[in-house]
Amino acid sequence: MKTGSRLHSSTLQRALQALPPRAAQVMGLLYGLWDGTPYPVRVVAQTLHLSEASVRRIEADALRALRAHPAILPTVLGRGA
């Protein structure tokens, strides 16, 4: 594994830990963070027994939280320590 991959992996783990468990699940499935396969909203909703609207809301809330997290976003964008 390359150093950059490890950086993003550890940063990603910290980012997901900053989220509520349900939000981390939703983000992991939507963006393929667990198995490399991003799943459509419909599939995520069915898998987690949520409505599609709930999945979209959870995703939006999680993205907002990640953008506001001071240690996460700059590192992911390559502007952090």
PyMOL commands that set and color helices and strands:
alter all, ss='L'
color gray80, all
select helices_A, chain A and resi 3-17+21-30+41-48+52-68+73-76
alter helices_A, ss='H'
color red, helices_A
deselect
rebuild
show_as cartoon
